[in-house]
Amino acid sequence: MKKTVLYLLIALALFSCLAACAPTGDDTSPPPISESAAPPEASESAGPSSEEASAPAAQEVLISVEYVTDALLSQYESFEEFVEDESFGRVLLISTSAAIKDFKFTEVSVEIGAAGEMNYSESRVCYTLAELLPEKPLVIVGPIEIGTFTKKGISFVDETRTTRHFCISVSGEDGSLSLTEF
């Protein structure tokens, strides 16, 4: 009898912890995440941003990753589509504010270094586009896993001919998306 009560108390405690982590509210689609793809500043000091600089600067490119909705898709006449696995049902839309060259949707590997730092690297290219255009975003159907370590990412060549790499992360708390440059 004591074991049964103990097991019930443990189950109740686990259920309470899991329920406290569940998202609340009626909005099932998190807000879009935009990441600036402007080249990093050459200086280490915190100077003015590229928008505030008096010298002409390269156009800042914003990349957005959002969950697809019918309303979102209706904003575009057409889109590129990559179907990795229909059974997962997670559908993302990647859009940009300006054309970007040599766009890749990739798998990302994470290794923990000796000092505990996370080291990201592209492990496989899943899909490529010669150019991702603002008027024709990319829709991705496939596994976007919730958790601490990301498994998907993007890369592209910016206006300075630098290859930029980002991982797409999904929050385990609320399912929101984020882009992190590596």
N, C-alpha and C positions, 0 to 999 in steps of 0.2 A: 504494500500500500504506500509506504514511504517513497519507494522508487517511482511509482506512478505519479504521485504529487510532484516529485522533483522533476520528472520529465515534462509534466504539464507546465510547470513554472519556467523551465528552460525554453520550451516551445513558445510560451506567451512572451517571454523576454525577446526572443529572436523575432517574432512577429511584430512586436512593438518597434524594434529597431528598424526593421525593413519598411514598415509603414511610414515611419518618420522620414525616410529618405525618398519616398515617392513624390513625383512632381504634383503640384496642385494647380487648380484653375482649369478653365475650359479650353485654353489655347493649346492645341496639340502640336503646333509648329513653332519652334524657337525662332527668334529674330535672326536675320541673316548676319553673317560675319564678313566684314570686309577687311582685307589686309592691304596696306599700301605696298606697292611694289616699286617704290622709288628707290634708286640706288642708295646704299648706306652712305652716311656722311664720312668724308675722308678724315676729318678731325675727330679726336676723342673728346674734345670739350663740347659742352652743350651750347652750341651756337644757334643762330636762327635756323628755322626749318627751311626747306627748299622753297616753300611758298613765300617766306619772308625775305629771302636773300635778294639783294639788289641786282646781282648778275642774272642773266637769263638762265633758267634751269630747265632740265628735261621735264617733259610732261609726266606728272605723277599718274601712275596706273593703279587703279583699285581693282582688286579681284574679290569677288563675292562667292561664297559657298552657301547654298540654301537648300532646304528640303523643297522638293517640287510640289506645287499645288496647281490645280487647274487655272486659278487666277493668275499665277505667275507665268505659266506657259502661254496664256492668252496674250501676254504682252509682246510676244515674239511671233513673227511670220514663219520662221523655221528655226531649227536647232540641229546641232550634231548630236548623235546618240551613240553611247557605248553600253552594250548589254553584256555584263560580265556573268551574271547569274540571276535569272528572273525569279528564282524561288525565294530570294531574300526580301524582295519588295522595297528595300530602302532605295529611294530615288533622290539623287542630288542634282542640282543645277549649278554649274560653275560659269560665272559671267565675268566680264572685264569691262572697264570703262574705255579702253583703247585697245587696238589690235596688238597682240603679242605673238611673237614668232617661236617656232619649234616647241610648241606646247606638248607636254607629256603628262598623262595620268599614270602614276606609278605605285608599286608596292614599296613600303619603307620598312627597313629593319632598324631595330634599336638594340644597342649593346651598352651595358653598364661598364664604365671604365673603372680602373683601380681606385680612383679617388671618389667613386660614386656618381660621376657625371654621366649623363645620357648622351650617347653618340649615335646620331641618325645617319642613315645612308640609303640610297636608292638600291633596292635589290632586284627589281624587275620592272620593265616598262610594260604597262598593260595596254595603252592606247596612245596614239600620237596624232597630232594635227600640225600641218605646216604653219597654220596661223589660226588663232582663236580670235574671233571678231566680236565686237560689242553687240552687233545686231543678230548674231548667230551663236548663242551660248552652247555649252556642252551639257547634255543630260546623261547621268550615269545611273545604271540599274545594277545593283550588286551589293555585296556584303560591306557594310560600313559598321564596324563593330564598336560597341560601347565598352570603354575601359580606360585604363591608365596609359597603355602604350598604343600608339597609332599604328596602323598597318597600311594606310593609303596616303598618297601625297600627290603633288604636282610639281612640275618644273617647266621653265621656259627661259628663253633668251631675251634679256631686256634691251633697251635702246643703247646701252653702252657695251653691248655684246657680251655681257656677263650672264652666265647661267645661274638662275635663282632657283632654290629648292624650298618647298614648304611641305609640312605634313598636315594632314587633315585630322583633327582630333574631335572626338565626340565625348561630351561630358557624361560621366556616370551618374551625376546628380539630376540634371534636367534635360539631357539630350542635346544641348546646344552645341553648335559647331564652332571650331576655331581653326585658324591657320597659323602655323608657327614656322618661321624661317629657320633653316639649318644649313 
